[in-house]
Amino acid sequence: MNIPEQREHLLSGCPTLVEVAVTYFSNCGQRTAMKRFKEYVNGNEAFSADLAAAGYTKWHSFFVPHQMIVVFKHMGPPDAAYEWMQGKFSRP
């Protein structure tokens, strides 16, 4: 799936938490991607508050489109997030 298809997929329908996490943290497996995504959300008070205001709780397993807009606001589109994470998590 190329980048425009990823964006369209994330904004159409209700992507699961796993799909969103793996899209943003595509350089690792599902469990690690979910862990990193949750750590990122929980470590960013504004992001966590905006998701809560959009109706998302830790018990949800999917995102509705207006919640994905919150994700894009805080993490950027998946390709930009991927480039940032490559620099942050790549080995020297």
Backbone bond lengths (Angstrom), bond angles and torsions (degrees), N, CA, C in turn:
res aa  C-N    CA-C-N  psi(-1)  N-CA   C-N-CA  omega(-1)  CA-C   N-CA-C  phi
1 M - - - 1.451 - - 1.530 107.69 -
2 N 1.335 116.41 124.95 1.460 118.37 179.73 1.529 110.75 -83.52
3 I 1.317 116.96 174.52 1.464 121.50 -172.32 1.530 113.04 -60.45
4 P 1.341 121.04 -49.22 1.468 118.50 178.05 1.536 112.57 -58.90
5 E 1.327 117.75 -37.01 1.460 120.34 177.56 1.526 110.33 -66.26
6 Q 1.340 117.85 -37.12 1.464 120.72 177.46 1.518 110.30 -60.62
7 R 1.335 116.51 -47.52 1.465 120.26 -179.28 1.516 110.80 -61.02
8 E 1.338 116.13 -46.11 1.461 120.17 -179.33 1.523 110.28 -61.89
9 H 1.317 116.96 -42.98 1.462 121.42 179.72 1.520 111.04 -61.83
10 L 1.324 117.59 -40.96 1.457 120.61 -177.98 1.523 112.45 -70.26
11 L 1.337 117.43 -26.70 1.456 120.19 -178.42 1.525 113.73 -97.15
12 S 1.317 116.85 -10.64 1.466 119.14 178.57 1.519 108.40 -107.01
13 G 1.302 116.03 126.49 1.452 119.21 -178.59 1.518 111.16 80.56
14 C 1.307 114.93 -153.20 1.462 121.08 -175.58 1.530 109.69 -129.43
15 P 1.336 118.02 89.23 1.466 119.40 179.90 1.522 111.39 -65.56
16 T 1.306 115.58 147.21 1.459 120.06 178.99 1.523 109.84 -76.03
17 L 1.313 114.85 163.09 1.458 121.06 175.96 1.526 110.26 -57.73
18 V 1.328 116.78 -40.73 1.467 120.90 178.97 1.526 110.51 -61.85
19 E 1.342 117.82 -45.10 1.472 120.73 179.96 1.521 111.37 -61.04
20 V 1.318 116.26 -42.66 1.468 120.10 -179.68 1.530 110.11 -66.81
21 A 1.320 116.46 -47.28 1.469 120.51 -178.91 1.523 111.37 -60.22
22 V 1.323 117.18 -45.41 1.466 120.97 -178.28 1.528 110.89 -68.70
23 T 1.327 117.29 -31.14 1.466 120.09 177.25 1.525 110.52 -65.97
24 Y 1.320 116.86 -42.12 1.463 120.51 -179.40 1.525 113.10 -81.38
25 F 1.297 117.34 -33.76 1.465 121.67 -178.56 1.529 108.31 -116.57
26 S 1.315 115.00 60.49 1.464 121.49 -172.93 1.523 113.72 -75.91
27 N 1.320 117.00 -6.55 1.462 120.06 -179.23 1.524 112.32 -91.37
28 C 1.351 117.08 14.19 1.465 120.11 178.11 1.526 109.67 -147.61
29 G 1.320 117.01 172.99 1.451 122.49 -178.80 1.519 112.38 -71.88
30 Q 1.340 115.85 173.68 1.463 121.35 -176.19 1.522 113.31 -59.34
31 R 1.317 117.29 -48.08 1.475 119.55 -177.64 1.523 111.55 -62.10
32 T 1.315 116.38 -44.96 1.463 120.39 -179.74 1.525 110.10 -67.43
33 A 1.324 117.32 -40.11 1.463 120.98 178.16 1.524 110.45 -60.48
34 M 1.326 116.95 -44.65 1.465 119.85 179.03 1.528 110.89 -64.93
35 K 1.321 116.97 -41.33 1.458 120.68 178.73 1.525 110.65 -61.45
36 R 1.329 117.11 -46.63 1.471 120.41 -179.74 1.522 111.56 -64.86
37 F 1.337 116.61 -40.66 1.460 119.92 179.17 1.528 110.17 -62.14
38 K 1.322 117.21 -48.06 1.466 120.93 179.65 1.525 111.43 -62.64
39 E 1.325 116.93 -39.93 1.467 120.29 177.40 1.526 110.71 -63.18
40 Y 1.331 115.92 -40.11 1.460 120.40 179.66 1.530 110.36 -63.25
41 V 1.336 116.31 -46.95 1.465 120.83 179.77 1.530 110.38 -63.26
42 N 1.317 116.65 -49.98 1.465 120.71 -176.95 1.529 112.67 -66.76
43 G 1.322 116.80 -26.73 1.460 121.03 179.68 1.516 113.81 -83.90
44 N 1.326 116.88 -4.35 1.455 121.48 -178.48 1.528 107.71 -121.48
45 E 1.310 116.22 100.52 1.468 121.63 -174.26 1.526 112.85 -58.11
46 A 1.330 117.16 -41.61 1.464 120.37 -179.23 1.532 111.04 -66.32
47 F 1.328 116.69 -42.22 1.467 122.18 178.59 1.526 109.45 -61.73
48 S 1.308 116.80 -49.46 1.461 122.07 179.82 1.532 111.18 -59.18
49 A 1.324 116.49 -42.98 1.466 120.81 179.89 1.524 111.69 -66.84
50 D 1.325 117.03 -40.97 1.468 120.32 178.41 1.527 111.56 -65.23
51 L 1.321 117.26 -40.40 1.473 119.79 176.95 1.524 110.52 -64.13
52 A 1.326 116.88 -41.81 1.469 120.49 178.43 1.529 110.53 -62.69
53 A 1.324 116.78 -41.48 1.465 120.85 178.31 1.525 111.55 -64.10
54 A 1.335 116.24 -27.85 1.470 121.30 177.69 1.526 111.87 -84.44
55 G 1.346 116.56 2.76 1.457 120.70 175.74 1.511 115.99 94.64
56 Y 1.331 116.86 7.39 1.467 119.71 -179.21 1.526 110.23 -88.33
57 T 1.338 116.44 136.82 1.461 121.69 174.10 1.517 108.58 -126.95
58 K 1.321 117.27 168.34 1.464 120.39 -179.57 1.520 111.83 -65.78
59 W 1.319 117.97 -12.34 1.463 121.36 -179.69 1.525 112.60 -87.62
60 H 1.328 117.94 -11.62 1.461 120.59 178.61 1.522 110.60 -75.46
61 S 1.319 115.72 146.26 1.466 119.83 178.10 1.523 111.43 -114.88
62 F 1.328 117.53 6.11 1.457 121.58 178.58 1.522 109.42 -146.67
63 F 1.334 115.19 165.35 1.461 122.17 178.53 1.520 109.36 -118.42
64 V 1.325 116.77 138.51 1.463 120.88 172.09 1.533 106.82 -91.09
65 P 1.348 117.88 163.13 1.471 119.29 -173.92 1.529 116.03 -52.43
66 H 1.325 119.63 -41.91 1.478 118.39 -178.61 1.530 111.69 -69.07
67 Q 1.331 118.32 -23.93 1.463 120.51 174.06 1.532 110.11 -74.43
68 M 1.335 116.69 -34.39 1.468 119.82 177.20 1.526 110.81 -66.38
69 I 1.311 117.34 -31.48 1.466 119.63 176.46 1.529 109.64 -63.92
70 V 1.337 116.90 -36.97 1.466 120.95 175.55 1.529 109.77 -63.28
71 V 1.332 116.80 -43.06 1.471 120.98 178.42 1.530 109.42 -60.38
72 F 1.344 117.36 -46.68 1.466 120.89 179.38 1.525 110.79 -62.29
73 K 1.320 117.12 -38.32 1.472 120.88 -179.54 1.525 110.48 -61.00
74 H 1.318 116.80 -41.64 1.458 120.53 -174.92 1.526 114.15 -91.40
75 M 1.326 117.84 -28.52 1.472 120.19 -176.20 1.520 112.97 -112.19
76 G 1.324 116.68 -8.76 1.455 120.17 -175.72 1.516 110.08 76.44
77 P 1.324 116.90 176.96 1.458 119.42 177.20 1.532 109.57 -67.84
78 P 1.318 118.11 157.49 1.469 120.68 -175.39 1.526 115.02 -53.77
79 D 1.323 118.85 -37.95 1.465 119.39 -178.50 1.525 111.42 -66.31
80 A 1.327 118.12 -40.72 1.463 120.99 178.18 1.526 110.34 -67.05
81 A 1.310 116.43 -39.91 1.464 120.53 178.35 1.521 110.21 -64.47
82 Y 1.314 116.53 -39.90 1.459 120.41 -179.78 1.527 110.47 -63.09
83 E 1.319 117.13 -44.26 1.466 120.55 179.33 1.534 110.54 -62.01
84 W 1.331 117.39 -42.01 1.457 121.47 178.53 1.524 110.66 -63.06
85 M 1.343 116.71 -44.15 1.458 120.61 -178.16 1.526 112.20 -68.44
86 Q 1.309 117.54 -32.51 1.458 120.45 177.11 1.524 109.93 -58.31
87 G 1.327 115.78 -43.54 1.454 119.63 178.84 1.512 112.85 -70.29
88 K 1.308 117.36 -33.88 1.464 121.49 -176.81 1.524 112.13 -78.53
89 F 1.333 117.83 -38.75 1.446 120.71 -172.66 1.529 114.61 -108.80
90 S 1.323 117.51 -2.00 1.467 118.21 -179.33 1.526 109.77 -72.73
91 R 1.293 114.86 149.90 1.472 119.53 179.56 1.513 110.19 -81.15
92 P 1.317 117.56 144.90 1.480 120.22 -179.25 1.511 111.56 -66.92
